[in-house]
Each structure stands twice: as C-alpha cells, then as structure tokens.
Amino acid sequence: MKKLILAIAFLIVIAGLILLKFLIFDKEKKVAGKKAVDPAIPVEIWIVRDTTATFDITTIGTLRANESTEILPEISKKVTGIFMTEGSFVSKNQLLFKLDDADIVARLDKLNIEEELAVANEGRAKALLSKGGISQERYDEIANILNQIRAEISILKVDLSKTEIRAPFNGKVGLRNVSLGALVNPSTILTTLQDVHLIKLDFTVPERYANEISSGSMVTFTLGEVPGTFQATIEACEPSVDLHTRSLMIRAITSNPGYILTPGVSAKIHLQLGKAVRSLFVPSNCLIPTQQGYFVYISTGGRATQRAVQPGLRGIQMIQILKGLSEGDSVIVTNTLKLRKDSHVTVVKVI
C-alpha cells in the first residue's frame, strides 16, 4: 500500500514539473514573438508638392556711423583753446581745438622781416645786373636767399595750420579727453567725430546666398531697445567670401531721422531673397546631414526608407529640394532621430 502511494506521489510530481516547463516555454515563446515584431513609431508626414515660397534670411548686424574718425593732433603742443561742446553737432572745418603757436608765430615774424630785406637786396642786385655791375652768379645767390626764406615761411604756415584742429566733416563730436593746458602728441585722442545723418548696417550671410544678394535690394531690421521696424538699402558687398567664416559681408545704408539710431547697436535683420516658383519644398527639420550629404526618411508601406536629396534655398522653416524627391512623396517630419533604415512607422498626421 505504501509503495502504491509513493508511486502515485512520484507521478504527480513528474506531471507538475512537465506542466511547469510547458508554461515557461510557452511564455518565452510569446515574449520572443513580441520581440520579433518592431514596435511602430508614430510619425507625422509631409506630402511633397509644387510650392511657391518666399525665402527670408534672419541674421544679426551692427549699426555704424556713415563716417567716423578719432580727432588727434599732428604735432606735440599744449592745448590753449577748446571750442567744442561735448555731444554737439559741428560743421566741416569748424574749429575744435587750438594748440600753442607762440614759437611758430615768433619764427614767422622773424622770417617776414628777413624776407623784406631779401626782397630789397634782390631788387638792387637785379638793377646792378642789368647794368653789368655784378655777375649773374652773384645775382643768383642773392635771389636764392629770398627763395629759401619764402620756403621756410611756407613750412611754418603749414605748422601753424596744424595748431588749429578742425572738423573734417559734418557730424557729432563725442566726449573730449583733454583739458586746457594739457600737453598732447600725435597719439593723443582729443575726441571722436561721427556722421550720424546716415547709418550703415553691416551684416553677413552664408556663402550659399552670395549670388542672391544685389545692390539696391531692401532689408528690414529691428532694434531691441527701439520700437518699430526700419528699412535699409543694400549699398555694396565684399568682393569675396571670408575664408574663415564662409560668409559674405554686406553693407546697407539708411537715413537717421531724429537720430534715433545709435552706432554700435546690434540689429536683427530680415532679408528677403525672392520667390522660388514651382519648386519642391519640405520642412527644414526633416533634413538629416551626413558626411556623404543629406537625406530624408520616406514613409513607404509602413516602413521608413532613406532617400538622398540635394537641398537648395533655405528659409526659416522650409527648404528647397533640387534632387531626390518627387511630387507626392511622403516625407517623415517628426521622430526622425528614433528612426533607422526600414523602421516600422505608423502615420498619425499628414501635414
């Protein structure tokens, strides 16, 4: 009887082990089956179509004065007069500073006296020469003395003019850096002068837009501190692209009514490149760069396939595609970083 009971218990244990192994195997099989199927990635797609788009470039530029210079003396002298008011507007050739000229004036007075005597000597020598009283050589020596004196007078007059520092053009002077009695030299900045009737706007654009920029085109810009939108006209471009930044320097110019535009301030610039007619465009965020070029993901039959493309003009949100896409293609716009080649996708929205 005991042997029968042990045999039955043994059979029950064996049956339990077989059933447990079957359940574990079935569970592992289901898990493996689930892993074999990639989960579908939800994506939004853009249907490629012919589009007419306006392209704008947004960049940062700097306001500059139409003309700007530092006012420095040409000679080392003491400041004897200041005839400018800081921050005021001055006219061309207006006297700004006066330097000590006492020694130059004294030398001029001395040379003027010597010139009078030399003129008289030259007149007498000329009369004697006509009568044969002196030789031509002697007359030339006397005349040369007069010419030398007059040359020295001309030099001193130039030095005297350098003691008067005048505005080279109409503009607004800055703060003065010297006071009366200060000894200045050619490296001393007395003040600055800027022509702010017109304002230059300098900015750069990437090299790929170099052929899209032309003189006479209009740009708009805004300033963080000044309300409103301003316009400027492109005046010129650098003849070549900067080798370090691969960008093209452009200069525009605008008027400055009320002098509300201040040189040195940064500006946010909007430049319209024009319209690209009957071109294929896709959102900029769907373009993926690689070392070999650019590609996008196309949704085909529930799978994400890679397609190499050649981009063209770039806008803030859209980019032109020159090669690689056809009208009607479904370009994946979202979740592109999660995608791999032949990833399973499900379309949740068509843009």
C-alpha positions in Angstrom: 0.0 0.0 0.0 2.8 2.4 0.9 4.6 1.6 -2.4 1.4 2.5 -4.3 1.0 5.8 -2.5 4.7 6.7 -3.2 4.3 5.8 -6.9 1.2 8.0 -7.2 3.0 10.9 -5.4 6.0 10.5 -7.7 3.8 10.6 -10.8 2.1 13.7 -9.5 5.4 15.5 -9.0 6.6 14.5 -12.5 3.4 15.7 -14.1 3.7 19.0 -12.2 7.2 19.5 -13.4 6.2 18.8 -17.0 3.3 21.3 -16.8 5.5 24.0 -15.3 8.1 23.5 -18.0 5.4 23.8 -20.7 4.1 27.0 -19.2 7.6 28.6 -19.0 8.3 27.6 -22.6 5.0 29.0 -23.8 5.7 32.3 -22.1 9.2 32.6 -23.5 7.8 31.8 -26.9 5.3 34.6 -26.6 7.9 37.1 -25.4 10.2 36.1 -28.3 7.4 36.6 -30.7 6.7 40.0 -29.4 10.4 40.9 -29.7 10.5 39.8 -33.2 8.0 42.5 -34.3 9.4 46.1 -34.1 7.0 48.5 -32.4 5.6 51.0 -34.8 6.9 54.6 -34.3 4.2 57.3 -34.6 5.2 59.9 -37.2 3.8 62.9 -39.0 4.4 63.2 -42.7 4.7 66.0 -45.3 3.3 65.4 -48.7 5.7 66.8 -51.3 4.1 69.2 -53.7 4.9 72.1 -56.0 5.0 75.2 -53.9 5.8 78.9 -54.4 7.7 80.1 -51.3 9.2 83.4 -50.2 12.6 83.0 -48.5 13.8 85.2 -45.8 17.2 85.3 -44.1 17.3 86.4 -40.4 20.7 87.4 -39.2 22.4 89.9 -36.7 24.1 93.0 -37.9 25.8 96.1 -36.4 24.9 99.8 -36.9 27.8 102.0 -37.9 28.1 105.7 -38.5 28.3 106.9 -42.1 31.7 108.4 -41.3 33.7 108.0 -38.1 37.1 109.2 -37.0 39.2 109.9 -34.0 40.4 113.5 -33.7 44.2 113.6 -33.0 46.8 116.4 -33.2 49.6 116.2 -35.8 52.2 117.8 -33.6 53.2 117.9 -29.9 51.9 121.0 -28.3 50.0 122.4 -25.3 46.2 122.9 -25.6 45.4 126.6 -25.4 41.7 126.6 -26.6 38.7 124.3 -26.7 35.9 125.4 -29.0 33.6 122.3 -29.0 30.7 121.2 -26.7 30.7 117.5 -25.9 27.9 115.6 -27.8 27.1 118.6 -30.1 26.9 118.7 -33.9 29.6 120.5 -35.7 30.2 121.7 -39.3 33.0 120.8 -41.6 36.1 122.9 -40.9 34.7 124.2 -37.6 37.5 124.9 -35.1 37.5 122.3 -32.3 40.9 122.7 -30.5 43.7 125.3 -30.6 47.3 124.4 -29.7 50.0 126.7 -28.6 51.5 128.5 -31.6 53.7 131.2 -29.9 57.0 129.8 -31.1 55.7 129.4 -34.6 54.4 132.9 -34.8 57.6 134.3 -33.5 59.6 132.5 -36.1 57.2 133.7 -38.8 57.7 137.3 -37.6 61.5 136.9 -37.9 61.3 135.4 -41.4 58.9 138.1 -42.5 61.5 140.7 -41.5 64.2 138.8 -43.3 62.0 138.5 -46.3 61.6 142.3 -46.6 65.4 142.7 -46.5 65.9 139.9 -49.0 63.4 141.5 -51.4 65.2 144.8 -51.2 68.6 143.1 -51.8 67.2 141.1 -54.8 65.8 144.3 -56.3 69.1 146.1 -56.0 71.1 143.2 -57.4 68.7 142.9 -60.3 69.3 146.6 -61.2 73.1 146.1 -61.0 72.9 143.0 -63.1 71.1 144.9 -65.9 74.0 147.5 -65.9 76.7 144.9 -65.6 77.6 145.9 -62.1 77.5 142.2 -60.8 77.8 138.8 -62.3 74.8 136.5 -63.0 76.2 134.1 -60.4 76.2 136.7 -57.7 72.6 137.7 -58.6 71.5 134.0 -58.4 73.0 133.7 -54.9 71.0 136.8 -53.7 67.8 135.6 -55.3 68.2 132.1 -53.8 68.4 133.6 -50.3 65.0 135.2 -50.9 63.6 131.9 -52.2 64.9 130.0 -49.2 63.3 132.5 -46.8 59.9 132.2 -48.6 60.1 128.4 -48.5 60.7 128.5 -44.7 57.7 130.8 -44.3 55.6 128.3 -46.2 56.7 125.5 -43.9 55.9 127.5 -40.8 52.5 128.4 -42.2 51.8 124.6 -42.5 53.0 124.1 -39.0 50.8 127.0 -37.8 47.7 125.4 -39.5 48.3 122.2 -37.5 47.8 124.1 -34.3 44.1 124.6 -35.3 42.3 121.3 -35.2 39.1 121.4 -37.3 36.3 119.0 -38.0 37.0 117.1 -41.3 33.3 116.6 -42.0 29.8 117.4 -40.6 29.0 115.3 -37.6 28.5 114.8 -33.9 31.5 115.1 -31.6 31.9 112.8 -28.6 33.4 113.3 -25.2 36.7 115.3 -25.0 39.7 113.6 -23.4 41.8 116.7 -22.7 41.6 119.9 -20.8 43.2 123.4 -21.2 46.9 123.3 -20.7 47.3 119.6 -21.4 50.4 118.6 -23.4 49.3 116.4 -26.3 51.1 114.5 -29.0 50.1 112.7 -32.3 48.9 109.6 -30.3 46.5 111.6 -28.0 42.9 111.1 -28.9 41.3 114.5 -28.3 37.7 113.4 -29.1 35.7 111.5 -31.7 33.6 112.6 -34.6 30.8 110.7 -36.3 28.5 111.5 -39.1 25.1 110.0 -37.9 22.9 111.7 -40.5 23.2 108.4 -42.4 23.7 105.0 -40.7 25.4 102.0 -42.2 24.2 98.5 -41.4 26.9 95.7 -41.7 25.9 92.1 -41.6 26.9 88.7 -43.1 25.1 85.9 -44.9 26.2 82.3 -45.6 28.2 81.9 -48.8 25.4 79.9 -50.5 23.4 83.1 -50.7 26.2 85.1 -52.3 24.6 85.1 -55.7 21.2 86.1 -54.3 22.3 89.4 -53.0 22.3 92.5 -55.2 22.9 96.2 -54.6 19.7 98.2 -54.3 17.8 95.5 -52.5 15.8 96.4 -49.4 16.3 94.9 -46.0 14.3 95.4 -42.8 15.7 95.4 -39.3 14.6 95.8 -35.8 16.3 97.0 -32.6 15.7 95.5 -29.2 15.6 98.9 -27.5 13.8 101.0 -30.1 10.3 100.1 -31.2 9.3 99.8 -34.8 10.7 98.3 -38.0 13.3 100.1 -40.1 14.4 99.8 -43.7 17.8 100.0 -45.3 19.1 99.7 -48.9 22.0 97.4 -49.7 24.9 99.6 -50.9 27.7 97.1 -51.5 29.1 93.7 -50.8 32.6 92.4 -50.2 34.1 91.1 -53.4 34.9 87.7 -51.8 33.7 85.3 -49.2 35.6 85.2 -45.8 37.7 82.1 -45.8 37.3 81.6 -42.1 33.6 82.0 -41.6 32.5 81.1 -45.2 30.2 84.1 -45.1 29.8 87.3 -47.2 30.0 90.8 -45.7 27.2 93.1 -46.8 26.7 96.8 -46.1 23.3 98.6 -46.3 22.6 102.2 -45.6 19.6 104.1 -44.1 18.7 107.6 -43.1 18.5 108.5 -39.4 15.7 111.0 -38.8 15.6 112.2 -35.3 19.0 110.5 -34.7 17.3 107.6 -33.0 19.7 105.1 -34.5 22.9 104.8 -32.5 26.2 103.5 -34.0 27.4 100.3 -32.4 24.0 98.9 -31.6 23.2 95.4 -32.8 20.2 94.9 -35.1 18.1 91.9 -36.1 17.9 91.8 -39.9 15.4 90.3 -42.2 16.5 89.9 -45.8 14.0 88.6 -48.5 15.7 86.6 -51.2 12.7 86.5 -53.5 10.4 83.8 -54.6 11.2 80.3 -55.9 8.4 79.3 -58.3 7.3 75.7 -58.9 9.8 74.0 -56.6 9.6 71.2 -54.2 9.8 72.2 -50.5 9.9 70.3 -47.3 10.2 71.4 -43.6 13.8 72.1 -42.6 13.7 69.8 -39.6 13.2 66.7 -41.7 16.6 67.1 -43.4 19.3 64.9 -41.9 23.0 65.8 -42.6 25.7 63.1 -43.0 29.3 63.0 -44.2 28.1 61.9 -47.6 25.4 64.6 -47.9 21.8 64.9 -46.9 18.9 62.5 -46.7 15.3 62.3 -45.6 13.0 59.5 -44.4 10.2 58.5 -46.7 7.2 56.6 -45.4 6.5 53.7 -47.8 4.2 50.7 -46.9 4.5 51.3 -43.2 8.3 51.4 -43.4 10.8 54.3 -43.2 13.2 54.4 -46.1 16.1 56.7 -46.6 16.3 59.0 -49.6 19.4 61.0 -50.6 18.5 64.6 -51.5 20.1 67.8 -52.7 19.0 70.9 -50.8 18.6 74.4 -52.3 17.5 77.6 -50.8 16.9 77.6 -47.1 14.2 79.5 -45.3 13.3 79.8 -41.6 11.0 76.8 -41.7 11.2 75.4 -45.2 14.0 74.2 -47.5 14.0 73.7 -51.3 14.8 70.2 -52.6 16.6 70.2 -56.0 17.1 66.5 -56.4 15.9 63.3 -54.7 12.2 63.8 -54.2 9.2 63.7 -56.4 5.8 65.3 -56.1 3.6 63.1 -53.9 6.4 61.6 -51.7 5.5 61.2 -48.0 8.4 62.7 -46.1 8.6 61.9 -42.4 8.8 65.1 -40.3 8.7 64.0 -36.7 10.6 61.4 -34.6 13.4 61.3 -37.2 16.0 60.7 -34.5 14.3 57.5 -33.5 14.1 56.1 -37.0 16.5 53.6 -38.6 16.5 52.2 -42.1 13.3 50.1 -42.6 11.9 51.1 -39.2 8.2 50.3 -38.8 6.2 53.5 -38.7 2.6 54.5 -38.3 1.3 57.8 -39.7 -0.6 59.8 -37.1 -0.9 63.1 -39.0 -0.5 64.4 -42.6 0.8 68.0 -42.7 
